[in-house]
């Protein structure tokens, strides 16, 4: 009986090792499949906010030029 019990854990340990390796591969795949879309989503949102800030700066600059042009036209009259 002791010889059977000593050989049995070896067979089970090989099965467990191969299963753990497969599980870790699946976990890595699931982790990346969740992480990559999150990174893309966050990057896209940062880019949209950056573009909005650039647009606001451009509008402010054009409004400033427009007000200067109006003052200049009023002084000429």
PDB file of N, CA, C and O in Angstrom:
ATOM      1  N   UNK A   1       0.807  -1.194   0.000  1.00  0.00           N
ATOM      2  CA  UNK A   1       0.000   0.000   0.000  1.00  0.00           C
ATOM      3  C   UNK A   1       0.852   1.260   0.000  1.00  0.00           C
ATOM      4  O   UNK A   1       0.502   2.254  -0.637  1.00  0.00           O
ATOM      5  N   UNK A   2       1.947   1.218   0.702  1.00  0.00           N
ATOM      6  CA  UNK A   2       2.773   2.414   0.749  1.00  0.00           C
ATOM      7  C   UNK A   2       3.373   2.722  -0.622  1.00  0.00           C
ATOM      8  O   UNK A   2       3.526   3.888  -0.986  1.00  0.00           O
ATOM      9  N   UNK A   3       3.714   1.676  -1.383  1.00  0.00           N
ATOM     10  CA  UNK A   3       4.276   1.930  -2.692  1.00  0.00           C
ATOM     11  C   UNK A   3       3.243   2.548  -3.628  1.00  0.00           C
ATOM     12  O   UNK A   3       3.597   3.384  -4.460  1.00  0.00           O
ATOM     13  N   UNK A   4       1.993   2.161  -3.514  1.00  0.00           N
ATOM     14  CA  UNK A   4       0.934   2.760  -4.323  1.00  0.00           C
ATOM     15  C   UNK A   4       0.708   4.221  -3.964  1.00  0.00           C
ATOM     16  O   UNK A   4       0.496   5.059  -4.840  1.00  0.00           O
ATOM     17  N   UNK A   5       0.754   4.515  -2.687  1.00  0.00           N
ATOM     18  CA  UNK A   5       0.524   5.893  -2.279  1.00  0.00           C
ATOM     19  C   UNK A   5       1.689   6.791  -2.671  1.00  0.00           C
ATOM     20  O   UNK A   5       1.493   7.990  -2.874  1.00  0.00           O
ATOM     21  N   UNK A   6       2.900   6.242  -2.784  1.00  0.00           N
ATOM     22  CA  UNK A   6       4.034   7.070  -3.169  1.00  0.00           C
ATOM     23  C   UNK A   6       4.061   7.323  -4.665  1.00  0.00           C
ATOM     24  O   UNK A   6       4.540   8.372  -5.094  1.00  0.00           O
ATOM     25  N   UNK A   7       3.560   6.388  -5.479  1.00  0.00           N
ATOM     26  CA  UNK A   7       3.533   6.611  -6.926  1.00  0.00           C
ATOM     27  C   UNK A   7       2.331   7.434  -7.348  1.00  0.00           C
ATOM     28  O   UNK A   7       2.386   8.121  -8.368  1.00  0.00           O
ATOM     29  N   UNK A   8       1.281   7.380  -6.612  1.00  0.00           N
ATOM     30  CA  UNK A   8       0.069   8.103  -6.974  1.00  0.00           C
ATOM     31  C   UNK A   8       0.259   9.619  -6.947  1.00  0.00           C
ATOM     32  O   UNK A   8      -0.189  10.278  -7.885  1.00  0.00           O
ATOM     33  N   UNK A   9       0.888  10.212  -5.944  1.00  0.00           N
ATOM     34  CA  UNK A   9       1.069  11.669  -5.972  1.00  0.00           C
ATOM     35  C   UNK A   9       1.930  12.145  -7.136  1.00  0.00           C
ATOM     36  O   UNK A   9       1.752  13.267  -7.612  1.00  0.00           O
ATOM     37  N   UNK A  10       2.851  11.320  -7.598  1.00  0.00           N
ATOM     38  CA  UNK A  10       3.694  11.726  -8.721  1.00  0.00           C
ATOM     39  C   UNK A  10       2.841  11.889  -9.971  1.00  0.00           C
ATOM     40  O   UNK A  10       2.981  12.881 -10.685  1.00  0.00           O
ATOM     41  N   UNK A  11       1.963  10.936 -10.246  1.00  0.00           N
ATOM     42  CA  UNK A  11       1.087  11.043 -11.408  1.00  0.00           C
ATOM     43  C   UNK A  11       0.158  12.251 -11.258  1.00  0.00           C
ATOM     44  O   UNK A  11      -0.059  12.991 -12.217  1.00  0.00           O
ATOM     45  N   UNK A  12      -0.376  12.443 -10.086  1.00  0.00           N
ATOM     46  CA  UNK A  12      -1.254  13.590  -9.861  1.00  0.00           C
ATOM     47  C   UNK A  12      -0.485  14.899  -9.947  1.00  0.00           C
ATOM     48  O   UNK A  12      -1.022  15.889 -10.443  1.00  0.00           O
ATOM     49  N   UNK A  13       0.731  14.929  -9.487  1.00  0.00           N
ATOM     50  CA  UNK A  13       1.500  16.168  -9.529  1.00  0.00           C
ATOM     51  C   UNK A  13       1.838  16.555 -10.960  1.00  0.00           C
ATOM     52  O   UNK A  13       1.889  17.745 -11.273  1.00  0.00           O
ATOM     53  N   UNK A  14       2.070  15.587 -11.835  1.00  0.00           N
ATOM     54  CA  UNK A  14       2.317  15.906 -13.244  1.00  0.00           C
ATOM     55  C   UNK A  14       1.056  16.481 -13.875  1.00  0.00           C
ATOM     56  O   UNK A  14       1.119  17.438 -14.647  1.00  0.00           O
ATOM     57  N   UNK A  15      -0.078  15.898 -13.546  1.00  0.00           N
ATOM     58  CA  UNK A  15      -1.348  16.400 -14.057  1.00  0.00           C
ATOM     59  C   UNK A  15      -1.618  17.805 -13.538  1.00  0.00           C
ATOM     60  O   UNK A  15      -2.059  18.678 -14.286  1.00  0.00           O
ATOM     61  N   UNK A  16      -1.354  18.014 -12.273  1.00  0.00           N
ATOM     62  CA  UNK A  16      -1.571  19.332 -11.668  1.00  0.00           C
ATOM     63  C   UNK A  16      -0.622  20.356 -12.270  1.00  0.00           C
ATOM     64  O   UNK A  16      -1.034  21.485 -12.537  1.00  0.00           O
ATOM     65  N   UNK A  17       0.648  19.992 -12.493  1.00  0.00           N
ATOM     66  CA  UNK A  17       1.606  20.927 -13.088  1.00  0.00           C
ATOM     67  C   UNK A  17       1.181  21.333 -14.485  1.00  0.00           C
ATOM     68  O   UNK A  17       1.227  22.515 -14.823  1.00  0.00           O
ATOM     69  N   UNK A  18       0.762  20.365 -15.313  1.00  0.00           N
ATOM     70  CA  UNK A  18       0.341  20.709 -16.670  1.00  0.00           C
ATOM     71  C   UNK A  18      -0.933  21.550 -16.636  1.00  0.00           C
ATOM     72  O   UNK A  18      -1.102  22.460 -17.448  1.00  0.00           O
ATOM     73  N   UNK A  19      -1.825  21.245 -15.700  1.00  0.00           N
ATOM     74  CA  UNK A  19      -3.060  22.009 -15.589  1.00  0.00           C
ATOM     75  C   UNK A  19      -2.768  23.422 -15.098  1.00  0.00           C
ATOM     76  O   UNK A  19      -3.382  24.376 -15.576  1.00  0.00           O
ATOM     77  N   UNK A  20      -1.853  23.572 -14.163  1.00  0.00           N
ATOM     78  CA  UNK A  20      -1.501  24.902 -13.655  1.00  0.00           C
ATOM     79  C   UNK A  20      -0.872  25.735 -14.758  1.00  0.00           C
ATOM     80  O   UNK A  20      -1.109  26.940 -14.835  1.00  0.00           O
ATOM     81  N   UNK A  21      -0.067  25.103 -15.619  1.00  0.00           N
ATOM     82  CA  UNK A  21       0.556  25.835 -16.712  1.00  0.00           C
ATOM     83  C   UNK A  21      -0.518  26.313 -17.690  1.00  0.00           C
ATOM     84  O   UNK A  21      -0.462  27.450 -18.160  1.00  0.00           O
ATOM     85  N   UNK A  22      -1.486  25.464 -17.997  1.00  0.00           N
ATOM     86  CA  UNK A  22      -2.578  25.854 -18.881  1.00  0.00           C
ATOM     87  C   UNK A  22      -3.414  26.960 -18.242  1.00  0.00           C
ATOM     88  O   UNK A  22      -3.787  27.925 -18.910  1.00  0.00           O
ATOM     89  N   UNK A  23      -3.704  26.823 -16.963  1.00  0.00           N
ATOM     90  CA  UNK A  23      -4.478  27.848 -16.269  1.00  0.00           C
ATOM     91  C   UNK A  23      -3.755  29.182 -16.263  1.00  0.00           C
ATOM     92  O   UNK A  23      -4.383  30.227 -16.433  1.00  0.00           O
ATOM     93  N   UNK A  24      -2.444  29.163 -16.070  1.00  0.00           N
ATOM     94  CA  UNK A  24      -1.706  30.418 -16.054  1.00  0.00           C
ATOM     95  C   UNK A  24      -1.689  31.050 -17.440  1.00  0.00           C
ATOM     96  O   UNK A  24      -1.719  32.275 -17.558  1.00  0.00           O
ATOM     97  N   UNK A  25      -1.640  30.229 -18.497  1.00  0.00           N
ATOM     98  CA  UNK A  25      -1.688  30.765 -19.857  1.00  0.00           C
ATOM     99  C   UNK A  25      -3.049  31.405 -20.125  1.00  0.00           C
ATOM    100  O   UNK A  25      -3.134  32.471 -20.733  1.00  0.00           O
ATOM    101  N   UNK A  26      -4.080  30.760 -19.677  1.00  0.00           N
ATOM    102  CA  UNK A  26      -5.431  31.303 -19.854  1.00  0.00           C
ATOM    103  C   UNK A  26      -5.580  32.588 -19.051  1.00  0.00           C
ATOM    104  O   UNK A  26      -6.170  33.555 -19.534  1.00  0.00           O
ATOM    105  N   UNK A  27      -5.057  32.607 -17.841  1.00  0.00           N
ATOM    106  CA  UNK A  27      -5.141  33.812 -17.010  1.00  0.00           C
ATOM    107  C   UNK A  27      -4.397  34.974 -17.645  1.00  0.00           C
ATOM    108  O   UNK A  27      -4.863  36.112 -17.597  1.00  0.00           O
ATOM    109  N   UNK A  28      -3.248  34.697 -18.236  1.00  0.00           N
ATOM    110  CA  UNK A  28      -2.485  35.757 -18.905  1.00  0.00           C
ATOM    111  C   UNK A  28      -3.274  36.285 -20.095  1.00  0.00           C
ATOM    112  O   UNK A  28      -3.354  37.495 -20.307  1.00  0.00           O
ATOM    113  N   UNK A  29      -3.857  35.374 -20.871  1.00  0.00           N
ATOM    114  CA  UNK A  29      -4.657  35.789 -22.025  1.00  0.00           C
ATOM    115  C   UNK A  29      -5.849  36.635 -21.592  1.00  0.00           C
ATOM    116  O   UNK A  29      -6.121  37.675 -22.191  1.00  0.00           O
ATOM    117  N   UNK A  30      -6.551  36.203 -20.569  1.00  0.00           N
ATOM    118  CA  UNK A  30      -7.704  36.955 -20.069  1.00  0.00           C
ATOM    119  C   UNK A  30      -7.252  38.317 -19.539  1.00  0.00           C
ATOM    120  O   UNK A  30      -7.922  39.326 -19.761  1.00  0.00           O
ATOM    121  N   UNK A  31      -6.127  38.343 -18.847  1.00  0.00           N
ATOM    122  CA  UNK A  31      -5.614  39.606 -18.326  1.00  0.00           C
ATOM    123  C   UNK A  31      -5.307  40.598 -19.432  1.00  0.00           C
ATOM    124  O   UNK A  31      -5.670  41.771 -19.344  1.00  0.00           O
ATOM    125  N   UNK A  32      -4.632  40.121 -20.482  1.00  0.00           N
ATOM    126  CA  UNK A  32      -4.319  41.016 -21.599  1.00  0.00           C
ATOM    127  C   UNK A  32      -5.566  41.405 -22.374  1.00  0.00           C
ATOM    128  O   UNK A  32      -5.663  42.533 -22.858  1.00  0.00           O
ATOM    129  N   UNK A  33      -6.526  40.488 -22.501  1.00  0.00           N
ATOM    130  CA  UNK A  33      -7.735  40.826 -23.237  1.00  0.00           C
ATOM    131  C   UNK A  33      -8.570  41.860 -22.490  1.00  0.00           C
ATOM    132  O   UNK A  33      -9.395  42.537 -23.104  1.00  0.00           O
ATOM    133  N   UNK A  34      -8.380  41.994 -21.207  1.00  0.00           N
ATOM    134  CA  UNK A  34      -9.060  43.035 -20.435  1.00  0.00           C
ATOM    135  C   UNK A  34      -8.214  44.306 -20.395  1.00  0.00           C
ATOM    136  O   UNK A  34      -8.746  45.411 -20.508  1.00  0.00           O
ATOM    137  N   UNK A  35      -6.918  44.156 -20.236  1.00  0.00           N
ATOM    138  CA  UNK A  35      -6.025  45.294 -20.056  1.00  0.00           C
ATOM    139  C   UNK A  35      -5.854  46.119 -21.326  1.00  0.00           C
ATOM    140  O   UNK A  35      -5.856  47.348 -21.262  1.00  0.00           O
ATOM    141  N   UNK A  36      -5.707  45.477 -22.464  1.00  0.00           N
ATOM    142  CA  UNK A  36      -5.451  46.207 -23.712  1.00  0.00           C
ATOM    143  C   UNK A  36      -6.628  47.115 -24.089  1.00  0.00           C
ATOM    144  O   UNK A  36      -6.397  48.281 -24.410  1.00  0.00           O
ATOM    145  N   UNK A  37      -7.874  46.636 -24.066  1.00  0.00           N
ATOM    146  CA  UNK A  37      -8.978  47.573 -24.366  1.00  0.00           C
ATOM    147  C   UNK A  37      -9.072  48.726 -23.364  1.00  0.00           C
ATOM    148  O   UNK A  37      -9.436  49.842 -23.736  1.00  0.00           O
ATOM    149  N   UNK A  38      -8.747  48.464 -22.103  1.00  0.00           N
ATOM    150  CA  UNK A  38      -8.779  49.548 -21.115  1.00  0.00           C
ATOM    151  C   UNK A  38      -7.735  50.607 -21.456  1.00  0.00           C
ATOM    152  O   UNK A  38      -8.016  51.802 -21.370  1.00  0.00           O
ATOM    153  N   UNK A  39      -6.543  50.184 -21.839  1.00  0.00           N
ATOM    154  CA  UNK A  39      -5.479  51.126 -22.197  1.00  0.00           C
ATOM    155  C   UNK A  39      -5.889  51.927 -23.429  1.00  0.00           C
ATOM    156  O   UNK A  39      -5.671  53.138 -23.478  1.00  0.00           O
ATOM    157  N   UNK A  40      -6.475  51.270 -24.416  1.00  0.00           N
ATOM    158  CA  UNK A  40      -6.923  51.969 -25.626  1.00  0.00           C
ATOM    159  C   UNK A  40      -8.011  52.987 -25.275  1.00  0.00           C
ATOM    160  O   UNK A  40      -7.993  54.112 -25.774  1.00  0.00           O
ATOM    161  N   UNK A  41      -8.943  52.601 -24.433  1.00  0.00           N
ATOM    162  CA  UNK A  41     -10.037  53.501 -24.034  1.00  0.00           C
ATOM    163  C   UNK A  41      -9.503  54.728 -23.304  1.00  0.00           C
ATOM    164  O   UNK A  41      -9.910  55.852 -23.600  1.00  0.00           O
ATOM    165  N   UNK A  42      -8.600  54.522 -22.359  1.00  0.00           N
ATOM    166  CA  UNK A  42      -8.026  55.638 -21.599  1.00  0.00           C
ATOM    167  C   UNK A  42      -7.214  56.545 -22.528  1.00  0.00           C
ATOM    168  O   UNK A  42      -7.301  57.769 -22.434  1.00  0.00           O
ATOM    169  N   UNK A  43      -6.430  55.950 -23.418  1.00  0.00           N
ATOM    170  CA  UNK A  43      -5.650  56.745 -24.369  1.00  0.00           C
ATOM    171  C   UNK A  43      -6.542  57.568 -25.280  1.00  0.00           C
ATOM    172  O   UNK A  43      -6.249  58.731 -25.558  1.00  0.00           O
ATOM    173  N   UNK A  44      -7.625  56.970 -25.742  1.00  0.00           N
ATOM    174  CA  UNK A  44      -8.558  57.690 -26.601  1.00  0.00           C
ATOM    175  C   UNK A  44      -9.186  58.872 -25.869  1.00  0.00           C
ATOM    176  O   UNK A  44      -9.331  59.953 -26.438  1.00  0.00           O
ATOM    177  N   UNK A  45      -9.560  58.665 -24.606  1.00  0.00           N
ATOM    178  CA  UNK A  45     -10.154  59.761 -23.830  1.00  0.00           C
ATOM    179  C   UNK A  45      -9.158  60.880 -23.581  1.00  0.00           C
ATOM    180  O   UNK A  45      -9.513  62.055 -23.672  1.00  0.00           O
ATOM    181  N   UNK A  46      -7.903  60.529 -23.266  1.00  0.00           N
ATOM    182  CA  UNK A  46      -6.888  61.569 -23.089  1.00  0.00           C
ATOM    183  C   UNK A  46      -6.676  62.347 -24.382  1.00  0.00           C
ATOM    184  O   UNK A  46      -6.512  63.567 -24.350  1.00  0.00           O
ATOM    185  N   UNK A  47      -6.676  61.661 -25.506  1.00  0.00           N
ATOM    186  CA  UNK A  47      -6.479  62.335 -26.787  1.00  0.00           C
ATOM    187  C   UNK A  47      -7.640  63.281 -27.074  1.00  0.00           C
ATOM    188  O   UNK A  47      -7.423  64.396 -27.548  1.00  0.00           O
ATOM    189  N   UNK A  48      -8.872  62.851 -26.791  1.00  0.00           N
ATOM    190  CA  UNK A  48     -10.024  63.720 -27.011  1.00  0.00           C
ATOM    191  C   UNK A  48      -9.937  64.965 -26.133  1.00  0.00           C
ATOM    192  O   UNK A  48     -10.243  66.066 -26.591  1.00  0.00           O
ATOM    193  N   UNK A  49      -9.522  64.804 -24.874  1.00  0.00           N
ATOM    194  CA  UNK A  49      -9.391  65.961 -23.986  1.00  0.00           C
ATOM    195  C   UNK A  49      -8.289  66.896 -24.474  1.00  0.00           C
ATOM    196  O   UNK A  49      -8.424  68.117 -24.390  1.00  0.00           O
ATOM    197  N   UNK A  50      -7.207  66.329 -24.978  1.00  0.00           N
ATOM    198  CA  UNK A  50      -6.113  67.145 -25.513  1.00  0.00           C
ATOM    199  C   UNK A  50      -6.602  67.943 -26.726  1.00  0.00           C
ATOM    200  O   UNK A  50      -6.326  69.136 -26.848  1.00  0.00           O
ATOM    201  N   UNK A  51      -7.333  67.268 -27.623  1.00  0.00           N
ATOM    202  CA  UNK A  51      -7.844  67.967 -28.801  1.00  0.00           C
ATOM    203  C   UNK A  51      -8.822  69.069 -28.408  1.00  0.00           C
ATOM    204  O   UNK A  51      -8.834  70.130 -29.031  1.00  0.00           O
ATOM    205  N   UNK A  52      -9.634  68.836 -27.391  1.00  0.00           N
ATOM    206  CA  UNK A  52     -10.571  69.862 -26.929  1.00  0.00           C
ATOM    207  C   UNK A  52      -9.810  71.063 -26.363  1.00  0.00           C
ATOM    208  O   UNK A  52     -10.205  72.207 -26.586  1.00  0.00           O
ATOM    209  N   UNK A  53      -8.734  70.811 -25.641  1.00  0.00           N
ATOM    210  CA  UNK A  53      -7.935  71.904 -25.074  1.00  0.00           C
ATOM    211  C   UNK A  53      -7.268  72.711 -26.179  1.00  0.00           C
ATOM    212  O   UNK A  53      -7.212  73.938 -26.106  1.00  0.00           O
ATOM    213  N   UNK A  54      -6.765  72.033 -27.195  1.00  0.00           N
ATOM    214  CA  UNK A  54      -6.142  72.732 -28.331  1.00  0.00           C
ATOM    215  C   UNK A  54      -7.176  73.582 -29.047  1.00  0.00           C
ATOM    216  O   UNK A  54      -6.895  74.721 -29.420  1.00  0.00           O
ATOM    217  N   UNK A  55      -8.363  73.042 -29.241  1.00  0.00           N
ATOM    218  CA  UNK A  55      -9.424  73.789 -29.908  1.00  0.00           C
ATOM    219  C   UNK A  55      -9.807  75.031 -29.111  1.00  0.00           C
ATOM    220  O   UNK A  55     -10.004  76.099 -29.689  1.00  0.00           O
ATOM    221  N   UNK A  56      -9.913  74.901 -27.793  1.00  0.00           N
ATOM    222  CA  UNK A  56     -10.248  76.063 -26.949  1.00  0.00           C
ATOM    223  C   UNK A  56      -9.178  77.139 -27.041  1.00  0.00           C
ATOM    224  O   UNK A  56      -9.488  78.329 -27.085  1.00  0.00           O
ATOM    225  N   UNK A  57      -7.914  76.718 -27.070  1.00  0.00           N
ATOM    226  CA  UNK A  57      -6.833  77.703 -27.212  1.00  0.00           C
ATOM    227  C   UNK A  57      -6.914  78.415 -28.549  1.00  0.00           C
ATOM    228  O   UNK A  57      -6.705  79.626 -28.626  1.00  0.00           O
ATOM    229  N   UNK A  58      -7.218  77.664 -29.610  1.00  0.00           N
ATOM    230  CA  UNK A  58      -7.328  78.284 -30.928  1.00  0.00           C
ATOM    231  C   UNK A  58      -8.490  79.269 -30.979  1.00  0.00           C
ATOM    232  O   UNK A  58      -8.360  80.352 -31.550  1.00  0.00           O
ATOM    233  N   UNK A  59      -9.613  78.906 -30.392  1.00  0.00           N
ATOM    234  CA  UNK A  59     -10.770  79.799 -30.366  1.00  0.00           C
ATOM    235  C   UNK A  59     -10.450  81.057 -29.575  1.00  0.00           C
ATOM    236  O   UNK A  59     -10.810  82.158 -29.994  1.00  0.00           O
ATOM    237  N   UNK A  60      -9.784  80.914 -28.446  1.00  0.00           N
ATOM    238  CA  UNK A  60      -9.421  82.075 -27.633  1.00  0.00           C
ATOM    239  C   UNK A  60      -8.481  83.003 -28.407  1.00  0.00           C
ATOM    240  O   UNK A  60      -8.618  84.225 -28.352  1.00  0.00           O
ATOM    241  N   UNK A  61      -7.532  82.413 -29.125  1.00  0.00           N
ATOM    242  CA  UNK A  61      -6.591  83.221 -29.913  1.00  0.00           C
ATOM    243  C   UNK A  61      -7.334  83.976 -31.026  1.00  0.00           C
ATOM    244  O   UNK A  61      -7.077  85.158 -31.252  1.00  0.00           O
ATOM    245  N   UNK A  62      -8.250  83.294 -31.717  1.00  0.00           N
ATOM    246  CA  UNK A  62      -8.997  83.948 -32.793  1.00  0.00           C
ATOM    247  C   UNK A  62      -9.934  85.027 -32.250  1.00  0.00           C
ATOM    248  O   UNK A  62     -10.105  86.065 -32.890  1.00  0.00           O
ATOM    249  N   UNK A  63     -10.536  84.805 -31.097  1.00  0.00           N
ATOM    250  CA  UNK A  63     -11.387  85.834 -30.489  1.00  0.00           C
ATOM    251  C   UNK A  63     -10.568  87.063 -30.121  1.00  0.00           C
ATOM    252  O   UNK A  63     -11.013  88.198 -30.289  1.00  0.00           O
ATOM    253  N   UNK A  64      -9.366  86.816 -29.616  1.00  0.00           N
ATOM    254  CA  UNK A  64      -8.488  87.939 -29.269  1.00  0.00           C
ATOM    255  C   UNK A  64      -8.139  88.743 -30.514  1.00  0.00           C
ATOM    256  O   UNK A  64      -8.169  89.973 -30.486  1.00  0.00           O
ATOM    257  N   UNK A  65      -7.808  88.056 -31.609  1.00  0.00           N
ATOM    258  CA  UNK A  65      -7.522  88.761 -32.857  1.00  0.00           C
ATOM    259  C   UNK A  65      -8.740  89.519 -33.363  1.00  0.00           C
ATOM    260  O   UNK A  65      -8.616  90.634 -33.870  1.00  0.00           O
ATOM    261  N   UNK A  66      -9.904  88.923 -33.226  1.00  0.00           N
ATOM    262  CA  UNK A  66     -11.132  89.556 -33.695  1.00  0.00           C
ATOM    263  C   UNK A  66     -11.413  90.825 -32.907  1.00  0.00           C
ATOM    264  O   UNK A  66     -11.791  91.845 -33.484  1.00  0.00           O
ATOM    265  N   UNK A  67     -11.230  90.769 -31.584  1.00  0.00           N
ATOM    266  CA  UNK A  67     -11.443  91.968 -30.768  1.00  0.00           C
ATOM    267  C   UNK A  67     -10.428  93.047 -31.099  1.00  0.00           C
ATOM    268  O   UNK A  67     -10.775  94.228 -31.128  1.00  0.00           O
ATOM    269  N   UNK A  68      -9.200  92.673 -31.346  1.00  0.00           N
ATOM    270  CA  UNK A  68      -8.198  93.666 -31.744  1.00  0.00           C
ATOM    271  C   UNK A  68      -8.556  94.286 -33.081  1.00  0.00           C
ATOM    272  O   UNK A  68      -8.362  95.485 -33.281  1.00  0.00           O
ATOM    273  N   UNK A  69      -9.070  93.493 -33.989  1.00  0.00           N
ATOM    274  CA  UNK A  69      -9.452  94.001 -35.306  1.00  0.00           C
ATOM    275  C   UNK A  69     -10.629  94.957 -35.189  1.00  0.00           C
ATOM    276  O   UNK A  69     -10.673  95.970 -35.887  1.00  0.00           O
ATOM    277  N   UNK A  70     -11.584  94.648 -34.315  1.00  0.00           N
ATOM    278  CA  UNK A  70     -12.735  95.537 -34.117  1.00  0.00           C
ATOM    279  C   UNK A  70     -12.266  96.874 -33.542  1.00  0.00           C
ATOM    280  O   UNK A  70     -12.716  97.927 -33.993  1.00  0.00           O
ATOM    281  N   UNK A  71     -11.382  96.849 -32.569  1.00  0.00           N
ATOM    282  CA  UNK A  71     -10.871  98.095 -31.977  1.00  0.00           C
ATOM    283  C   UNK A  71     -10.128  98.918 -33.018  1.00  0.00           C
ATOM    284  O   UNK A  71     -10.235 100.144 -33.057  1.00  0.00           O
ATOM    285  N   UNK A  72      -9.383  98.231 -33.847  1.00  0.00           N
ATOM    286  CA  UNK A  72      -8.616  98.937 -34.880  1.00  0.00           C
ATOM    287  C   UNK A  72      -9.555  99.593 -35.897  1.00  0.00           C
ATOM    288  O   UNK A  72      -9.311 100.722 -36.323  1.00  0.00           O
ATOM    289  N   UNK A  73     -10.609  98.906 -36.280  1.00  0.00           N
ATOM    290  CA  UNK A  73     -11.575  99.463 -37.223  1.00  0.00           C
ATOM    291  C   UNK A  73     -12.322 100.649 -36.614  1.00  0.00           C
ATOM    292  O   UNK A  73     -12.619 101.616 -37.317  1.00  0.00           O
ATOM    293  N   UNK A  74     -12.634 100.586 -35.301  1.00  0.00           N
ATOM    294  CA  UNK A  74     -13.331 101.692 -34.655  1.00  0.00           C
ATOM    295  C   UNK A  74     -12.435 102.922 -34.558  1.00  0.00           C
ATOM    296  O   UNK A  74     -12.920 104.049 -34.658  1.00  0.00           O
ATOM    297  N   UNK A  75     -11.153 102.720 -34.367  1.00  0.00           N
ATOM    298  CA  UNK A  75     -10.223 103.859 -34.272  1.00  0.00           C
ATOM    299  C   UNK A  75     -10.038 104.529 -35.615  1.00  0.00           C
ATOM    300  O   UNK A  75      -9.787 105.733 -35.676  1.00  0.00           O
ATOM    301  N   UNK A  76     -10.159 103.770 -36.695  1.00  0.00           N
ATOM    302  CA  UNK A  76      -9.965 104.341 -38.027  1.00  0.00           C
ATOM    303  C   UNK A  76     -11.150 105.204 -38.435  1.00  0.00           C
ATOM    304  O   UNK A  76     -10.989 106.103 -39.261  1.00  0.00           O
ATOM    305  N   UNK A  77     -12.330 104.962 -37.884  1.00  0.00           N
ATOM    306  CA  UNK A  77     -13.530 105.732 -38.276  1.00  0.00           C
ATOM    307  C   UNK A  77     -13.532 107.056 -37.639  1.00  0.00           C
ATOM    308  O   UNK A  77     -14.457 107.841 -37.848  1.00  0.00           O
TER     309      UNK A  77
END
